[in-house]
């Protein structure tokens, strides 16, 4: 298509043709120039042309349920009320604090409310932070500006007891890689220790070429 804007054509291809971003060999990172290939070639079989919305909804709930119809629509970007109604007999349902109806897979059960959730580090743009219309289930309103950044960026975050409670970055100086954790509030001793332990594992995983590694927890702003 000579004479057309190259950037627009590139985004049209990436949006409308089933593609796979191919892995890179330089460790845990997102390349400046990612490479793509046709999904059919990568998985070795044709891509189905018909919709599989029920299966897609079930896979969504397996990862992010219990969730409302609106939550699923936020992530999948299409109307799903009819699909949920068809699946209703096979689903487990709940009501949240605001009386919204939530759906989940029948084989999954909710843990007790006092079940501890371990510290977890999430990368930038993690789907957990983008997969619900009601994001206060993981991100308190007062911390939204620290997580959802300008230019549509989503910060790398830390879950403490299941809620976003800090952000993290990696700083490099000569041969040292430092994981810098910025908590939103003062940490309890046990939380501090858990962050240090999990942080050590993370920085060694993502910065394999560094000769030394450090974990630094900043004071809350």
MARZAKE-281901 format. One record per residue (C-alpha): x, y, z; residue in three letters. Coordinates in steps of 0.25 Angstrom, whole numbers, plus 5000, padded with zeros to 4 digits. Each point is the difference from the previous one (the first is absolute). Example, Ala and Ser with C-alpha at 12.3 -4.5 7.8 and 13.67 -1.06 7.14 Angstrom:
% residues 2
504949825031ALA500650144998SER
This chain:
% residues 221
500050005000UNK501050114995UNK499750145004UNK499349965014UNK500650035013UNK500949895005UNK499750025014UNK498549994998UNK500349874992UNK500949945010UNK498950025011UNK498949954991UNK500849874998UNK500349995015UNK498650025004UNK499349914990UNK500949894996UNK500249895011UNK501550015004UNK500949955010UNK501150095006UNK501249904999UNK500949985013UNK501350075001UNK501449945005UNK500450125008UNK499349965013UNK498850075007UNK499750124992UNK499150064990UNK500850034987UNK500150144994UNK499649944986UNK499249875003UNK499949904989UNK498749934996UNK499649884992UNK498749954995UNK499249925011UNK499649894991UNK501549974997UNK500450015014UNK499049905006UNK500049914988UNK498550004997UNK498950094994UNK499450115008UNK498549975002UNK499250114993UNK498749985008UNK499850075014UNK500349925012UNK499450105010UNK499549895011UNK501449945000UNK500750145001UNK499150045011UNK500349875008UNK501550034998UNK499850145005UNK499349955012UNK501149905003UNK501050115001UNK499250125005UNK498749955006UNK499150025008UNK499650114990UNK498850074995UNK499650014985UNK500550155000UNK501349955005UNK500249904989UNK499550104989UNK501150105005UNK501049894998UNK499549944987UNK499550124993UNK498649944996UNK498649985004UNK499949885009UNK498650005007UNK499449904991UNK501249915001UNK500050005015UNK498549975000UNK500249884992UNK501149965010UNK499250035012UNK499649865003UNK501449955000UNK500550125009UNK500250035014UNK499450145004UNK500350095012UNK499650145004UNK501150115003UNK499950105011UNK499250094990UNK499149894996UNK500649984987UNK499849864994UNK501449934998UNK500249874992UNK501049895002UNK500349864996UNK499349905008UNK501249925004UNK500750125006UNK499750045014UNK500350135008UNK501049995011UNK499750055014UNK500150155001UNK501149995010UNK500949914991UNK501450074999UNK500450044986UNK501549994997UNK500850124995UNK500050014985UNK500750084990UNK499350044987UNK500650054987UNK499650134993UNK498649994993UNK499749875008UNK498649954996UNK499549995015UNK500050155000UNK499350024987UNK498949885000UNK498950065008UNK499150124999UNK500050025015UNK501550015003UNK499950035015UNK500049855002UNK501550014999UNK500450144999UNK499450105010UNK499650144994UNK501050085007UNK501149924993UNK499550004986UNK500950124996UNK501249925004UNK499649874992UNK499350064988UNK501050094994UNK499950114988UNK500149954986UNK499249875004UNK501249945007UNK499749915012UNK501149995011UNK500749875004UNK499349985014UNK500149915013UNK498849935006UNK500049995015UNK498949925005UNK499350004987UNK500050154998UNK500950104992UNK500950065011UNK501350044993UNK500650024987UNK501449954995UNK501150044990UNK501449944997UNK501250105000UNK501349964994UNK501450065004UNK501249944994UNK499949855003UNK498950015011UNK498549984998UNK499250065011UNK498549975002UNK499450135006UNK498649985007UNK499250125003UNK498949965010UNK498750095001UNK500049995016UNK500949965011UNK500249855000UNK499949905011UNK501349925004UNK499449874994UNK499650084987UNK501450064999UNK500749865002UNK499149944989UNK500350114990UNK501549985002UNK499949854998UNK499150014988UNK500850124995UNK501349925000UNK499449894992UNK499450104990UNK501350084997UNK500849874998UNK499049954990UNK499950134992UNK501450055000UNK500849874998UNK501250084993UNK500250095013UNK501249965008UNK499350055013UNK498650025004UNK499350095011UNK498650025005UNK499750145005UNK498750035007UNK499750155000UNK499350085011UNK498650034997UNK499850134993UNK
